[in-house]
Amino acid sequence: MADLRTLADLIDVCLARSEGVVDDTTYAELTALGVKVRQRSGFVGEVVVIALAGGTGSGKSSLLNALCRTPVARVSIERPTTSRSLAAVPSSSPADLNPLMDALGIDDVVEVDALEHTVIVDLPDFDSTFVDHRAIVERILGAVDAVAWVFDPEKYADRLVHDVFLRPLRPYADQMVFVLNQADRLGSNVKQVVESARLHLVADGYTEPEVVTTIALATESVDLDTSQLETAIAGRFDAKRSVIAKLATEVGEVANRLWKRLGDQPQRTDLAVARATLVSLGVAAAETRHRLDPKDD
């Protein structure tokens, strides 16, 4: 995780050159960012953390069970079934995942043999009538490495999802995969619905959204099928790349925002030095992010 440590070291330089120079709010924001980068560089190196996000009835808990090859999440008709975040973690992971669970605020943790380098978090339903569920979802979305948005055939065009969640997260577009679950219900219309979902995402600003289909519940006539999602996870959510790219994006955004904030203040030599250091941090973050862009592979 050398890239993350490099960014953390640069943040420390920014803090050293900003202490007593910048306002308390700016210094506190830099401090919090440095803590976050160092924490994640220390314990997420061997795993990637993927959140399953979706509304009531999307079937994401069933999807978690299918990915884990064992029932780990409760599935029922109760609304909402997922009232707390649940994490499925690799039983054989060499990493100590307890600090990660603490950082995400997750108490319900299940070890799963079928998972190797992936932690899957089943989030509360974001369209829940329980207000605190929305708050939990919004908090965790800022901390995980990747998000699999799970839609059912009826709600893939829900404006709540697109307006409140997906549009603000466009900077992390290449770390997301969009899942059209319950695909067996679509029959011969699967391709048309996938294309419709893709066009909605393009309208949100996702230039090349990947939409996959899954069947998380098997019946006598329909086999379980999560192969497309598993391929997407294996191909796009490499642990180190995902973690570094996500944090590099955030570091660059914070550095740019603080640089602009300091530019609005009367200029002094010490402020100019602090701004120059933020420029160096932003450049390093951008270079890291560019190097990890899948389109450059």
Summary of the structure (lengths in Angstrom):
residues: 297
radius of gyration: 20.5
end to end distance: 19.2
largest distance: 73.8
contacts: 965
relative contact order: 0.15
helix: 55%
strand: 13%
